[in-house]
Amino acid sequence: MKAASFLMTGTAMALAMTPALAQEMSTDMTIVSWGGAYQNSQNEAYVKPYLEMNPDVSVTWDESSNEAVAKLRAMNEAGNITWDLVDVVASDAIRLCDEGLALEYNPDQLLVPGDDGTPASEDFGDLIVSDCFIPQIVYSTTAAYRPDLLPEGAPAPTSICAMFDLETYPGKRTLERRPINNMEWALYCDGVAKDEIYDVLGTPEGQDRALAKLDTIKDEVVWWSAAAEPPQLLADGEIVMGSSYNGRWFSAIEEQDQPFEMLWDMQVFDLDGWIIPAGLEPAALNRVVDFVRFATDTQRLADQAAYISYGPARASSAPLVGEHAELGIAMGPHMPTDPANSENTLLYNYTFWADYRDDIDAKFQSWLVQ
């Protein structure tokens, strides 16, 4: 098996592979993810095949990715890193990398080339948005609604701004309990041009403007923290529409036969991937590196798309995306990147949120309790 070695450059850790040198690997890993349909897709596409190849290894899942930054900060402070591999969104990876809590790596040394021979750095391309971020998938936060819960005669919503239209679409809606996406949608629906959203949001006045727009629906919003909540709220009829990850809506609609319709307008494209925490013991690190090389190859990323409607981050994986593993339906039309679904999208600004997240989040959480 291939193993890892480390080079210290200032305060940064640079990760390199040394294939000729066999090193001890731990027999257990704690992998942190998001739970639900997404974690299941990782388990089916990556973990189960890896454990079949390595029957002496055991994996423990921790569903704490939404708290990854805070928890890794605390672990680092205590000098006790208990996680081996962490799934995070790109902006959190940037923050963790900037704070020295995640390992930097060389893509062409750590990751295998694509099945077509393309070096990993080219195969992932611009999706490697941080020196510490190992991309897995492209996903989106988008909306869904219940047609049967809309007022009689109300047109099917075609714009994300239906979320702010209580007159045409009365009733509760659900939004994530964080500023990301909500602030962008609020400004867009308050008349800010899409290409100016982050310029406006970077000012105190723009932040107040977004919160003022959200104020117009605040009393009708059920705030969610776990992505499993919106589909359940909609299934129970407690809301008429809401936001969640496109894979959650796909799972509810196609796998659970829920009577939902997707609202793809202004879906927010984002990236998700791995970071390797800084400070792992050598044996633990060697095991993680071996797993990551396997879990991010061309076939494995394509395999994940058979379980959830997220696009693989490798270019070489895209042609291998086929049918759903159980339903037998073509997965291409359910991807957020499908042309029919991506006529009006917003690309998440990773750098903006890495720089502004803490300050805007504090302002947003204060607004929530007012």
Steps between C-alpha positions, in 0.01 A plus 500: 500500500608854437569725796553865585787716615504863604707804424496804723507835321479780755180435692332316209495127454556383142378149428695276264479133406792259534378186317817300558488532878255276688386651828275388780130577454237511771210256476224748581383834365250757622349671198292814545213576263145636483282195558199411288499425128837662437686303765329185375629571149854530639458180695376307196745640246817538708495338842341161432726421202804615696412283800450201271857552381620561857297271730719581800392868491195643676332837439300709744280777361453833677223725364652830613610664175276802564709567813836401354674837533404558863574143605839483327593830661412353841686175430807693393483715812477188716774323305273202440399433138241220501388526136695346214326639191243779477249582228451877471371762261764697313478820705554307824799327344649838418453618859647181646794521263565866582497415872743211461240244608508304172791353307620652176563253221632468147214361284727314260686332787209418731228418244509245219473611136169468320418175326590675174844591637419863575699628801279559802578873499351526151220249555366699798615830353352818649299300754815475716419834662739460794838339559327274754171423319456162328184539285234230477179641360318801357164551665250777545273646761164541335129507575203268474127540561174307535264579209204362694560749781498809279182712490253397234581681176849605615759456223782255553795699636781551250719745693681470832326827587184295559663434836443867585150524345262434787204642311511255210646211702382532862615255761813396679826447319832367625848648462836398641599656832800681357559807283648316201261478203223678692682833484575458130140410417370788710710755314415350161128514580543857624622604157877459520653378173644152526853610413489769771372287789834441669613860458183613677517227763854604588371829646316553832223673305465202267484260792228711662313508169507119478377463856224753436380290208510188713303692764205502260462122535670436835175417683420233240841330496582171669879499532685174437843382607504142368436452129262212574252743657363682190379186315335376817334836566370509144381138516313576823334805344649734760644720224407574139856547374856506621870473430730201531772327303395374159598145596260507794214606273595233246493233768157613623346529153649202319577254780217578741232601247424830670270741309759776474607713205848646461557873469842523338504878451801668664629170632832572670783285367748388761779248545546233761810298572747364751755663725755305700535648850844620602656317790412138423729226625708347217316166490162672489620737230637219287163323509310815410729571206453146370123535527488844338700381199242225449191708577585782259593299192300530179279194551418563865382858439285379211363221720381752759272659240310169483370567851444876507452779248829680556748550219846340536786746538733321256450577132594140415214372719219681320476263199469205739190632678215264418183383665386507861624186676152396615244695298656445159430859391755709311675729746614767253168694492498516880842662530507869594729558203249365246423782250126483569565554871767766475348780293534746791755405763722668756857386554581499869784743574741291708750775565232746608353265758841389625577868571157615626341187648573560869392865501185456291403185686517687832280775355255246358470299820440822695225595253339158539433551872373857470 
